[in-house]
Amino acid sequence: MYPVFKLTCLDTSIAIKPVFDGLSRVVITSGTSSPLDMYFKKLEFETAVQ
């Protein structure tokens, strides 16, 4: 049996930023992403409403 190597993306901004870069407006809602300020900074968002 071969060993298994698994990767987990803990920083979702790495995967989602290229998608958001092509959009002018994004609505983000979550009951579990806390603190939200961290995600806004990583995605380089200007927040309109929190």
mmCIF file of the N, C-alpha and C atoms, coordinates in Angstrom:
data_MODEL
# 
_entry.id   MODEL 
# 
loop_
_atom_site.group_PDB 
_atom_site.id 
_atom_site.type_symbol 
_atom_site.label_atom_id 
_atom_site.label_alt_id 
_atom_site.label_comp_id 
_atom_site.label_asym_id 
_atom_site.label_entity_id 
_atom_site.label_seq_id 
_atom_site.pdbx_PDB_ins_code 
_atom_site.Cartn_x 
_atom_site.Cartn_y 
_atom_site.Cartn_z 
_atom_site.occupancy 
_atom_site.B_iso_or_equiv 
_atom_site.pdbx_formal_charge 
_atom_site.auth_seq_id 
_atom_site.auth_comp_id 
_atom_site.auth_asym_id 
_atom_site.auth_atom_id 
_atom_site.pdbx_PDB_model_num 
ATOM 1   N N  . MET A 1 1  ? 0.850   -1.183 0.000   1.00 0.00 ? 1  MET A N  1 
ATOM 2   C CA . MET A 1 1  ? 0.000   0.000  0.000   1.00 0.00 ? 1  MET A CA 1 
ATOM 3   C C  . MET A 1 1  ? 0.894   1.245  0.000   1.00 0.00 ? 1  MET A C  1 
ATOM 4   N N  . TYR A 1 2  ? 0.506   2.224  -0.803  1.00 0.00 ? 2  TYR A N  1 
ATOM 5   C CA . TYR A 1 2  ? 1.260   3.463  -0.906  1.00 0.00 ? 2  TYR A CA 1 
ATOM 6   C C  . TYR A 1 2  ? 0.789   4.460  0.148   1.00 0.00 ? 2  TYR A C  1 
ATOM 7   N N  . PRO A 1 3  ? 1.717   5.270  0.678   1.00 0.00 ? 3  PRO A N  1 
ATOM 8   C CA . PRO A 1 3  ? 1.296   6.299  1.634   1.00 0.00 ? 3  PRO A CA 1 
ATOM 9   C C  . PRO A 1 3  ? 0.435   7.359  0.937   1.00 0.00 ? 3  PRO A C  1 
ATOM 10  N N  . VAL A 1 4  ? -0.434  7.967  1.690   1.00 0.00 ? 4  VAL A N  1 
ATOM 11  C CA . VAL A 1 4  ? -1.330  8.997  1.166   1.00 0.00 ? 4  VAL A CA 1 
ATOM 12  C C  . VAL A 1 4  ? -0.918  10.342 1.744   1.00 0.00 ? 4  VAL A C  1 
ATOM 13  N N  . PHE A 1 5  ? -0.799  11.324 0.876   1.00 0.00 ? 5  PHE A N  1 
ATOM 14  C CA . PHE A 1 5  ? -0.456  12.685 1.289   1.00 0.00 ? 5  PHE A CA 1 
ATOM 15  C C  . PHE A 1 5  ? -1.639  13.574 0.947   1.00 0.00 ? 5  PHE A C  1 
ATOM 16  N N  . LYS A 1 6  ? -2.219  14.197 1.956   1.00 0.00 ? 6  LYS A N  1 
ATOM 17  C CA . LYS A 1 6  ? -3.394  15.047 1.737   1.00 0.00 ? 6  LYS A CA 1 
ATOM 18  C C  . LYS A 1 6  ? -3.065  16.491 2.073   1.00 0.00 ? 6  LYS A C  1 
ATOM 19  N N  . LEU A 1 7  ? -3.602  17.406 1.275   1.00 0.00 ? 7  LEU A N  1 
ATOM 20  C CA . LEU A 1 7  ? -3.469  18.839 1.526   1.00 0.00 ? 7  LEU A CA 1 
ATOM 21  C C  . LEU A 1 7  ? -4.843  19.415 1.812   1.00 0.00 ? 7  LEU A C  1 
ATOM 22  N N  . THR A 1 8  ? -4.888  20.358 2.729   1.00 0.00 ? 8  THR A N  1 
ATOM 23  C CA . THR A 1 8  ? -6.138  21.033 3.051   1.00 0.00 ? 8  THR A CA 1 
ATOM 24  C C  . THR A 1 8  ? -5.914  22.532 2.952   1.00 0.00 ? 8  THR A C  1 
ATOM 25  N N  . CYS A 1 9  ? -6.805  23.204 2.263   1.00 0.00 ? 9  CYS A N  1 
ATOM 26  C CA . CYS A 1 9  ? -6.717  24.654 2.125   1.00 0.00 ? 9  CYS A CA 1 
ATOM 27  C C  . CYS A 1 9  ? -7.384  25.305 3.331   1.00 0.00 ? 9  CYS A C  1 
ATOM 28  N N  . LEU A 1 10 ? -6.576  25.822 4.249   1.00 0.00 ? 10 LEU A N  1 
ATOM 29  C CA . LEU A 1 10 ? -7.117  26.477 5.434   1.00 0.00 ? 10 LEU A CA 1 
ATOM 30  C C  . LEU A 1 10 ? -7.370  27.956 5.196   1.00 0.00 ? 10 LEU A C  1 
ATOM 31  N N  . ASP A 1 11 ? -6.708  28.513 4.204   1.00 0.00 ? 11 ASP A N  1 
ATOM 32  C CA . ASP A 1 11 ? -6.894  29.923 3.859   1.00 0.00 ? 11 ASP A CA 1 
ATOM 33  C C  . ASP A 1 11 ? -7.665  29.977 2.544   1.00 0.00 ? 11 ASP A C  1 
ATOM 34  N N  . THR A 1 12 ? -8.966  30.100 2.633   1.00 0.00 ? 12 THR A N  1 
ATOM 35  C CA . THR A 1 12 ? -9.804  30.058 1.436   1.00 0.00 ? 12 THR A CA 1 
ATOM 36  C C  . THR A 1 12 ? -9.575  31.239 0.500   1.00 0.00 ? 12 THR A C  1 
ATOM 37  N N  . SER A 1 13 ? -8.977  32.319 1.005   1.00 0.00 ? 13 SER A N  1 
ATOM 38  C CA . SER A 1 13 ? -8.745  33.478 0.144   1.00 0.00 ? 13 SER A CA 1 
ATOM 39  C C  . SER A 1 13 ? -7.803  33.136 -1.009  1.00 0.00 ? 13 SER A C  1 
ATOM 40  N N  . ILE A 1 14 ? -6.937  32.156 -0.823  1.00 0.00 ? 14 ILE A N  1 
ATOM 41  C CA . ILE A 1 14 ? -6.016  31.740 -1.879  1.00 0.00 ? 14 ILE A CA 1 
ATOM 42  C C  . ILE A 1 14 ? -6.796  31.212 -3.083  1.00 0.00 ? 14 ILE A C  1 
ATOM 43  N N  . ALA A 1 15 ? -7.840  30.462 -2.824  1.00 0.00 ? 15 ALA A N  1 
ATOM 44  C CA . ALA A 1 15 ? -8.621  29.857 -3.904  1.00 0.00 ? 15 ALA A CA 1 
ATOM 45  C C  . ALA A 1 15 ? -9.677  30.802 -4.469  1.00 0.00 ? 15 ALA A C  1 
ATOM 46  N N  . ILE A 1 16 ? -10.251 31.663 -3.644  1.00 0.00 ? 16 ILE A N  1 
ATOM 47  C CA . ILE A 1 16 ? -11.399 32.468 -4.074  1.00 0.00 ? 16 ILE A CA 1 
ATOM 48  C C  . ILE A 1 16 ? -10.999 33.831 -4.645  1.00 0.00 ? 16 ILE A C  1 
ATOM 49  N N  . LYS A 1 17 ? -9.811  34.338 -4.310  1.00 0.00 ? 17 LYS A N  1 
ATOM 50  C CA . LYS A 1 17 ? -9.411  35.668 -4.783  1.00 0.00 ? 17 LYS A CA 1 
ATOM 51  C C  . LYS A 1 17 ? -9.409  35.778 -6.309  1.00 0.00 ? 17 LYS A C  1 
ATOM 52  N N  . PRO A 1 18 ? -8.879  34.811 -7.053  1.00 0.00 ? 18 PRO A N  1 
ATOM 53  C CA . PRO A 1 18 ? -8.925  34.928 -8.520  1.00 0.00 ? 18 PRO A CA 1 
ATOM 54  C C  . PRO A 1 18 ? -10.349 35.016 -9.068  1.00 0.00 ? 18 PRO A C  1 
ATOM 55  N N  . VAL A 1 19 ? -11.288 34.378 -8.420  1.00 0.00 ? 19 VAL A N  1 
ATOM 56  C CA . VAL A 1 19 ? -12.692 34.448 -8.847  1.00 0.00 ? 19 VAL A CA 1 
ATOM 57  C C  . VAL A 1 19 ? -13.243 35.842 -8.578  1.00 0.00 ? 19 VAL A C  1 
ATOM 58  N N  . PHE A 1 20 ? -12.988 36.370 -7.388  1.00 0.00 ? 20 PHE A N  1 
ATOM 59  C CA . PHE A 1 20 ? -13.505 37.682 -7.002  1.00 0.00 ? 20 PHE A CA 1 
ATOM 60  C C  . PHE A 1 20 ? -12.861 38.814 -7.788  1.00 0.00 ? 20 PHE A C  1 
ATOM 61  N N  . ASP A 1 21 ? -11.623 38.628 -8.246  1.00 0.00 ? 21 ASP A N  1 
ATOM 62  C CA . ASP A 1 21 ? -10.932 39.690 -8.984  1.00 0.00 ? 21 ASP A CA 1 
ATOM 63  C C  . ASP A 1 21 ? -11.680 40.108 -10.248 1.00 0.00 ? 21 ASP A C  1 
ATOM 64  N N  . GLY A 1 22 ? -12.464 39.215 -10.825 1.00 0.00 ? 22 GLY A N  1 
ATOM 65  C CA . GLY A 1 22 ? -13.211 39.538 -12.034 1.00 0.00 ? 22 GLY A CA 1 
ATOM 66  C C  . GLY A 1 22 ? -14.580 40.136 -11.769 1.00 0.00 ? 22 GLY A C  1 
ATOM 67  N N  . LEU A 1 23 ? -14.930 40.365 -10.517 1.00 0.00 ? 23 LEU A N  1 
ATOM 68  C CA . LEU A 1 23 ? -16.253 40.874 -10.153 1.00 0.00 ? 23 LEU A CA 1 
ATOM 69  C C  . LEU A 1 23 ? -16.163 42.275 -9.569  1.00 0.00 ? 23 LEU A C  1 
ATOM 70  N N  . SER A 1 24 ? -17.189 43.078 -9.784  1.00 0.00 ? 24 SER A N  1 
ATOM 71  C CA . SER A 1 24 ? -17.184 44.431 -9.220  1.00 0.00 ? 24 SER A CA 1 
ATOM 72  C C  . SER A 1 24 ? -17.853 44.482 -7.849  1.00 0.00 ? 24 SER A C  1 
ATOM 73  N N  . ARG A 1 25 ? -18.778 43.564 -7.583  1.00 0.00 ? 25 ARG A N  1 
ATOM 74  C CA . ARG A 1 25 ? -19.476 43.522 -6.292  1.00 0.00 ? 25 ARG A CA 1 
ATOM 75  C C  . ARG A 1 25 ? -19.582 42.077 -5.827  1.00 0.00 ? 25 ARG A C  1 
ATOM 76  N N  . VAL A 1 26 ? -19.393 41.872 -4.527  1.00 0.00 ? 26 VAL A N  1 
ATOM 77  C CA . VAL A 1 26 ? -19.507 40.538 -3.941  1.00 0.00 ? 26 VAL A CA 1 
ATOM 78  C C  . VAL A 1 26 ? -20.245 40.658 -2.621  1.00 0.00 ? 26 VAL A C  1 
ATOM 79  N N  . VAL A 1 27 ? -21.186 39.773 -2.388  1.00 0.00 ? 27 VAL A N  1 
ATOM 80  C CA . VAL A 1 27 ? -21.887 39.707 -1.106  1.00 0.00 ? 27 VAL A CA 1 
ATOM 81  C C  . VAL A 1 27 ? -21.395 38.458 -0.394  1.00 0.00 ? 27 VAL A C  1 
ATOM 82  N N  . ILE A 1 28 ? -20.808 38.645 0.786   1.00 0.00 ? 28 ILE A N  1 
ATOM 83  C CA . ILE A 1 28 ? -20.292 37.519 1.561   1.00 0.00 ? 28 ILE A CA 1 
ATOM 84  C C  . ILE A 1 28 ? -21.124 37.389 2.827   1.00 0.00 ? 28 ILE A C  1 
ATOM 85  N N  . THR A 1 29 ? -21.682 36.219 3.031   1.00 0.00 ? 29 THR A N  1 
ATOM 86  C CA . THR A 1 29 ? -22.404 35.932 4.268   1.00 0.00 ? 29 THR A CA 1 
ATOM 87  C C  . THR A 1 29 ? -21.884 34.621 4.820   1.00 0.00 ? 29 THR A C  1 
ATOM 88  N N  . SER A 1 30 ? -21.801 34.537 6.134   1.00 0.00 ? 30 SER A N  1 
ATOM 89  C CA . SER A 1 30 ? -21.336 33.298 6.744   1.00 0.00 ? 30 SER A CA 1 
ATOM 90  C C  . SER A 1 30 ? -21.710 33.279 8.209   1.00 0.00 ? 30 SER A C  1 
ATOM 91  N N  . GLY A 1 31 ? -22.018 32.120 8.682   1.00 0.00 ? 31 GLY A N  1 
ATOM 92  C CA . GLY A 1 31 ? -22.271 31.943 10.105  1.00 0.00 ? 31 GLY A CA 1 
ATOM 93  C C  . GLY A 1 31 ? -21.054 31.405 10.825  1.00 0.00 ? 31 GLY A C  1 
ATOM 94  N N  . THR A 1 32 ? -20.024 31.010 10.059  1.00 0.00 ? 32 THR A N  1 
ATOM 95  C CA . THR A 1 32 ? -18.858 30.381 10.678  1.00 0.00 ? 32 THR A CA 1 
ATOM 96  C C  . THR A 1 32 ? -17.537 31.076 10.396  1.00 0.00 ? 32 THR A C  1 
ATOM 97  N N  . SER A 1 33 ? -17.464 31.946 9.412   1.00 0.00 ? 33 SER A N  1 
ATOM 98  C CA . SER A 1 33 ? -16.201 32.630 9.095   1.00 0.00 ? 33 SER A CA 1 
ATOM 99  C C  . SER A 1 33 ? -15.996 33.783 10.064  1.00 0.00 ? 33 SER A C  1 
ATOM 100 N N  . SER A 1 34 ? -15.182 33.525 11.041  1.00 0.00 ? 34 SER A N  1 
ATOM 101 C CA . SER A 1 34 ? -14.967 34.532 12.071  1.00 0.00 ? 34 SER A CA 1 
ATOM 102 C C  . SER A 1 34 ? -13.485 34.582 12.401  1.00 0.00 ? 34 SER A C  1 
ATOM 103 N N  . PRO A 1 35 ? -12.913 35.741 12.535  1.00 0.00 ? 35 PRO A N  1 
ATOM 104 C CA . PRO A 1 35 ? -13.489 37.066 12.331  1.00 0.00 ? 35 PRO A CA 1 
ATOM 105 C C  . PRO A 1 35 ? -13.520 37.434 10.846  1.00 0.00 ? 35 PRO A C  1 
ATOM 106 N N  . LEU A 1 36 ? -14.580 38.059 10.411  1.00 0.00 ? 36 LEU A N  1 
ATOM 107 C CA . LEU A 1 36 ? -14.729 38.442 9.006   1.00 0.00 ? 36 LEU A CA 1 
ATOM 108 C C  . LEU A 1 36 ? -13.697 39.474 8.570   1.00 0.00 ? 36 LEU A C  1 
ATOM 109 N N  . ASP A 1 37 ? -13.266 40.341 9.487   1.00 0.00 ? 37 ASP A N  1 
ATOM 110 C CA . ASP A 1 37 ? -12.271 41.366 9.141   1.00 0.00 ? 37 ASP A CA 1 
ATOM 111 C C  . ASP A 1 37 ? -11.034 40.745 8.497   1.00 0.00 ? 37 ASP A C  1 
ATOM 112 N N  . MET A 1 38 ? -10.627 39.583 8.985   1.00 0.00 ? 38 MET A N  1 
ATOM 113 C CA . MET A 1 38 ? -9.446  38.912 8.457   1.00 0.00 ? 38 MET A CA 1 
ATOM 114 C C  . MET A 1 38 ? -9.628  38.589 6.973   1.00 0.00 ? 38 MET A C  1 
ATOM 115 N N  . TYR A 1 39 ? -10.815 38.103 6.590   1.00 0.00 ? 39 TYR A N  1 
ATOM 116 C CA . TYR A 1 39 ? -11.063 37.759 5.196   1.00 0.00 ? 39 TYR A CA 1 
ATOM 117 C C  . TYR A 1 39 ? -11.072 38.996 4.313   1.00 0.00 ? 39 TYR A C  1 
ATOM 118 N N  . PHE A 1 40 ? -11.643 40.100 4.787   1.00 0.00 ? 40 PHE A N  1 
ATOM 119 C CA . PHE A 1 40 ? -11.660 41.330 4.006   1.00 0.00 ? 40 PHE A CA 1 
ATOM 120 C C  . PHE A 1 40 ? -10.241 41.820 3.740   1.00 0.00 ? 40 PHE A C  1 
ATOM 121 N N  . LYS A 1 41 ? -9.376  41.719 4.729   1.00 0.00 ? 41 LYS A N  1 
ATOM 122 C CA . LYS A 1 41 ? -7.990  42.159 4.555   1.00 0.00 ? 41 LYS A CA 1 
ATOM 123 C C  . LYS A 1 41 ? -7.244  41.253 3.581   1.00 0.00 ? 41 LYS A C  1 
ATOM 124 N N  . LYS A 1 42 ? -7.402  39.940 3.717   1.00 0.00 ? 42 LYS A N  1 
ATOM 125 C CA . LYS A 1 42 ? -6.704  39.006 2.839   1.00 0.00 ? 42 LYS A CA 1 
ATOM 126 C C  . LYS A 1 42 ? -7.162  39.122 1.390   1.00 0.00 ? 42 LYS A C  1 
ATOM 127 N N  . LEU A 1 43 ? -8.435  39.404 1.190   1.00 0.00 ? 43 LEU A N  1 
ATOM 128 C CA . LEU A 1 43 ? -8.980  39.534 -0.158  1.00 0.00 ? 43 LEU A CA 1 
ATOM 129 C C  . LEU A 1 43 ? -8.857  40.953 -0.700  1.00 0.00 ? 43 LEU A C  1 
ATOM 130 N N  . GLU A 1 44 ? -8.312  41.866 0.122   1.00 0.00 ? 44 GLU A N  1 
ATOM 131 C CA . GLU A 1 44 ? -8.120  43.272 -0.252  1.00 0.00 ? 44 GLU A CA 1 
ATOM 132 C C  . GLU A 1 44 ? -9.438  43.915 -0.651  1.00 0.00 ? 44 GLU A C  1 
ATOM 133 N N  . PHE A 1 45 ? -10.466 43.678 0.159   1.00 0.00 ? 45 PHE A N  1 
ATOM 134 C CA . PHE A 1 45 ? -11.797 44.241 -0.066  1.00 0.00 ? 45 PHE A CA 1 
ATOM 135 C C  . PHE A 1 45 ? -11.960 45.546 0.684   1.00 0.00 ? 45 PHE A C  1 
ATOM 136 N N  . GLU A 1 46 ? -12.738 46.434 0.109   1.00 0.00 ? 46 GLU A N  1 
ATOM 137 C CA . GLU A 1 46 ? -13.219 47.603 0.831   1.00 0.00 ? 46 GLU A CA 1 
ATOM 138 C C  . GLU A 1 46 ? -14.632 47.252 1.268   1.00 0.00 ? 46 GLU A C  1 
ATOM 139 N N  . THR A 1 47 ? -14.889 47.284 2.558   1.00 0.00 ? 47 THR A N  1 
ATOM 140 C CA . THR A 1 47 ? -16.212 46.883 3.036   1.00 0.00 ? 47 THR A CA 1 
ATOM 141 C C  . THR A 1 47 ? -17.175 48.056 2.996   1.00 0.00 ? 47 THR A C  1 
ATOM 142 N N  . ALA A 1 48 ? -18.360 47.807 2.486   1.00 0.00 ? 48 ALA A N  1 
ATOM 143 C CA . ALA A 1 48 ? -19.405 48.826 2.453   1.00 0.00 ? 48 ALA A CA 1 
ATOM 144 C C  . ALA A 1 48 ? -20.285 48.711 3.693   1.00 0.00 ? 48 ALA A C  1 
ATOM 145 N N  . VAL A 1 49 ? -20.632 47.489 4.066   1.00 0.00 ? 49 VAL A N  1 
ATOM 146 C CA . VAL A 1 49 ? -21.499 47.230 5.218   1.00 0.00 ? 49 VAL A CA 1 
ATOM 147 C C  . VAL A 1 49 ? -21.000 45.978 5.917   1.00 0.00 ? 49 VAL A C  1 
ATOM 148 N N  . GLN A 1 50 ? -21.027 46.020 7.253   1.00 0.00 ? 50 GLN A N  1 
ATOM 149 C CA . GLN A 1 50 ? -20.662 44.828 8.027   1.00 0.00 ? 50 GLN A CA 1 
ATOM 150 C C  . GLN A 1 50 ? -21.744 44.516 9.007   1.00 0.00 ? 50 GLN A C  1 
# 
